Amino acid sequence: MKASEIAEKLFEIEKELNLFDQQIHRTYFWKLIRFEVYQKILIELKLINKNNSNNKSIVKIFFRVISNLKNTILYSTDNTYKDFIILENPRKIKDEFSNYYDLYTKYFVDEQIKNNMNFEIIDLGHSGIHYEKANDNRKFAENFFYDIIKKLFLKKFFLGKDEKIIIKNIENQLNKKFNLNIKLEDFIIKNINLFKIDYEKFSSLFKKKRNKKLYLVCSYGKEGIIKAAQDLGIEVIEFQHGTMTKYHLGYSFPNNLKIPYFPNKMLLFGKFWSDSTAIPLENDSFKYIGFQDFNKKIKFYKNIKKQDKITFISQWTISEEMFKKAIETAKIYSNYKIVYRLHPSEQHLKDYYLKYIKKENLLNIEIGNVKMSILDELSSSKYVVGVYSTAIYEALSLDCKVILLELYGIEYMEYLISNNFVEKIPIHVNINLDSTIVEKVEYEYFFGEEP
């Protein structure tokens, strides 16, 4: 079963059971768990790998608690009024001066500072790490009470008879459609509890700040924050942070125009993304702002000379198959430099891959330098191999010839495949560089500004 078929079956179940209108503990629970349920099905059916990068040792947990307490005391927000609040992407990249920044909101933030706007960035951090220092415009999101104490004493609430019937009906449908044994009760209870904690925490914050707007990156997983804002009449606006397609369960809702805990507006790279994704908003809720960070950089990278180099763009969901294909290609094309670019969530696998390369005695393959920009890697590459990623579109814009492997996620790239912008090959077929013939991509439709 393909990932697209799984998504379609989920769409059917949602429509049949009217899941977005169902409530448990006065919460529209399906929106909270939908994306994770989809991921769980894919993992159970062995279509993607399980992400083990979040395993935490006792020592790391201890220092996270200490850091949380320190940041709560020293860097939390105050009661000062702000016109709007920004929740950046927690994962940052470095500029040419080695300063970290969020590539999705940076230019918007710079413009607000230039115009002396009254705003504040609430820095959520990434796994307890904050890459930028707190200042007048930046405060940390930690709250020791909500993040530590309240979670320690979460109580399992009791489900009513009707609520148990709702859950059982969903489980029966999922297990029948996918031949699995998925249990949802504890999962739903956990997510509702976390949703309510986020709701309380950010309701308190927004009441202090009295902001009229909330800008954020990646809305799924932030449902409690969104509800807290919308209940207070705050407009929620999301910055696009990656690819979106018909089968992206964070954004595609083909049977519902109204979805609970969803942003009011979206700022998109280009019109392609709203054309190809069933986003539950009216057309006047979209604004096309271009991918500003990429549009600025590509003007420089366009002039870099291509090398005999093939860059593999990995994703944690299909890393095992991708790495095997990179090894196979390195053996076939010994005159090419092969770079295997890890996804940020795969960095813990680097040593394992290096040992495997050494064991195979391959001198023409290396693990990409995480400190190097992905554009540095792509700009000098003649060929790029991947499956689904924003970097695929970036590679096309940098005149790379792109080969897509027929693995989980290939359905997301149907537009590129059907228009011959990329070549698709089955995973068991060797890559043949000589047969890779592709058309030039329509840049502005994707990223909003021709370089």
ABEGO torsion letter per residue (X at the ends): XBAAAAAAAAAAAAAAAGAAABBBGGBBAAAAAAAAAAAAAAAAAGABBBBAAABBBAAAAAAAAAAAAAAAAAABBBABBBABBBBBBABBBBBAAGBBBBAAAAAAAAAAAAAGBBBBBBBAEBGGBBABBBBAABBBABBAAAAAAAAAABBBBBBBAAAAAAAAAAAAAAAAAAGBBBBAAAAAAAAAAAAAAAAAAAAAAAAAAGBABBBBBGABGAAAAAAAAAAAGBBBBBBBAEBBBAABAAABBAABABBBGBBABBBBABAAAAAABBBBBBAAABBBAEBAAAAAAAAAAAABBBBBBBBBBBBAAAAAAAAAAAAAAAAABAABBBBBBBBAAAAAAAAAAAAAAAAAGBAABBBBBAABBAAAAAAABABBBBABEAAAAAAAAAGBBBBBBBBBGAAAAAAAAAAGABBBBBAABBBBAAABBBBBBBAAAAAGBBX
